[in-house]
Amino acid sequence: MAAAHKENADSKTSSDSEIYAEKANSKSQGKSENGDEYDNLDYPKPWKFEKFFVGGYTQGRMLKFKKSSTMYKAINLFAGVAIMFYGYDQGVMSQVNLNPHYQELMGIAPIEGNQRNVAALGGIVSVYYGGTLVGALVAGSLADRCGRIKAVVFGSLWALLGAVLQASAYNITWMCCARVIAGVGVGAIDCVIPVWSAEVSSHSARGAFLAIEFFMNIGGLALAYWIEFFAFLDPNHEMAWRTPLALQIIFILIIGFGINFFPESPRWLMKMGRETEARNVLKATRDGDIEYELKGIKKVVKYELETSGANHYAAMLWPKDKYSRQLRWRVFLAVWLQIMQELVGIGVITVYAVDLFQDAGFGLTLSKLLAGFNNISYMFSVVFAVFTLDRYGRRSTMVWGAVAMALELLIAGILDKYAQIKGPNQRSFGAGVATLTFLYTATFGATWLTTPWLYPTEIFPLNVRAKGGAWSVVGWSIGNGIITMITPFLFQAISYGTLLLLFGLNIFCLPFVILMYPETAGRSLEQMDTFFEHGDSWNVFKSSHQIRDKGIDDWRWTKKVHPEDHAEMEAGRRMSTSVWGPEEAAKDAQQSWTKKPLYTFKRKASNAGLL
């Protein structure tokens, strides 16, 4: 991942209460002005098994600050630590796999030329993602049943057990079981933390905190790498791989213990009928009057209860009505986007970077140094995501990111072929491979790292957001599991061809993004519901035309909505930037034949939201 996530719900949560308030208004009739109709809801009873899950929220234990902004910073810092742990846990195996003592103890030495051992090496890494898949699905349901905080504590206990077993493993079966257990815990934490932090915190300084959290995520990956690098200098090779695995425990204890001192989601508290506690949480995390937002949350809860039949994994996959069919399409978009994030190759580069640099002709020590500095470059590239996501939109960011990564991988693959041939130019070709590898990871960090984690929270309604986050982690687990399993085989079987294969996969992903994914930038959650309710085609261009034909002003779903577009729609006019009118057609006809191809390309790319 990347891992990475938080704009995750921040970009849409700011208006969720108002959005669903309007939804509820459209669903019900005869409401009074004072909102009393929301004070006598039939709240669900507490889950009968909730008492068996440790931890949880209590008002007396919650941290208290004089300013709500301080609480907001504390929440985002804590979420950043959790996301940093996710990055650390994902990257910790990169050099453990290279440790000779570890390979001998696991019975997978030698690696070179032994297909059984290559398969075992990839299997140890990939079984972890089977655990993350299960953990995300369990936690998505658990977070709705007994609260976000208890779900995080649940994940922390599994992660703690997995970390202890990994650090003490003495054979491959032991290690594989430990990896699965750790994966369950990380999947649970990774699913719940972004949703919790978005629902609890206020919504100012969204872009800055997005950068901080993703910066910390890749910082965790880099931290794991450099700890292992210096540990490997110790002649005691056993401690060199056990120590980094054991250090996971520090993160887990901070997360599992510390989360209990933070506020619970006010939305979940209200859903369970705990209005007083929800009010206290809002007072602690918001400036000014909270009554308007509180009333909005009540309306959200009412709408949730009306659609509770769709708030199940089975209903999201096997729908029985139009609303559930919309959810299934959103599930597909979220899962497939995460799988594509892995297909573009980042898992290959980050986990097996040392092998890549060695194939390019560098020695083991220098290869390790290059991989470490590549992680640092990767970390700082995340800052650019703040500008690319909001300024250019999700579709444009992903499309041009994939184009740039494809070109970088193509050139790197060609250079890598010659870097493996002994000769006077070998070093130069190897330097070219290293440079393009750095450029590739930086491009990924600025484009594809964040979007697959942001997108699900923009397309899923609030009442299924936790489960939507779980589906996102499922897609990430599938993609990572497949890539980490086959990569050792690829490096041995086709060597430099691995980079050329990844070039092809980047090109393969382009039409899916262009044709299937609606633009979410600049749109509220209510507007996203408009797309899924009125667009009946998987092709975003066809759906846009269907929405236009129904007389809806916001119909160009391939393009970002700008503030001036909102002003036009509020004034009752269709967005001028979305209409190809007579003036534009006349301008098109006046172009000379030499300029027309480029002009036509620019126009079509603009209509597709790519320029």
Buried (B, 14 or more C-beta within 10 A) or exposed (E): BBBBBBBBBBBBBBBBBBBBBBBBEEEBEEBEEEBEBBEEBEBBEBBEEBEEBEBBBEBEEBBEEEEBBEBBBBBBBBBBBBBBBBBBBBBBBBBBBBBEBBBEBBEBBEBEEBEEBBBBBBBBBBBBBBBBBBBBBBBBBBBBBBBBBBBBBBBBBBBBBBBBBBBEBEEBEBBBBBBBBBBBBBBBBBBBBBBBBBBBBBBEBBBEBBBBBBBBBBBBBBBBBBBBBEBBEEEEBEEBBBBBBBBBBEBBEBBBEBBBBBBBBBBBBBBBBBBEBBBBBBBBBBEEEBEEBBBBBBBBBBBBBEBBEBBBBEBBEEBEEEBBBBBBBBBBBBBBBBBBBBBBBBBBBBBBBBBBBBBBBBEEEBBBBBBBBBBBBBBBBBBBBBEBBBEBBBBBBBBBBBBBBBBBBBBBBBBBBBBBEEEEEBEEBBBBBBBBBBBBBBBBBBBBBBBBBBBBBBBBBBBBBBBBBBBBBBBBBBBBBBBBBBBBBBBBEEBBBBBBBBBBBBBBBBEBBBBBBBBBBBBBBBBBBBBBBBBEEEEBBEBBBBBBEEEBBBBBBBBBBEEEBBEBBEEEEBBEBBEEEEEEEEEEEEBEEEEEEEBEEEBEBEBBBBB
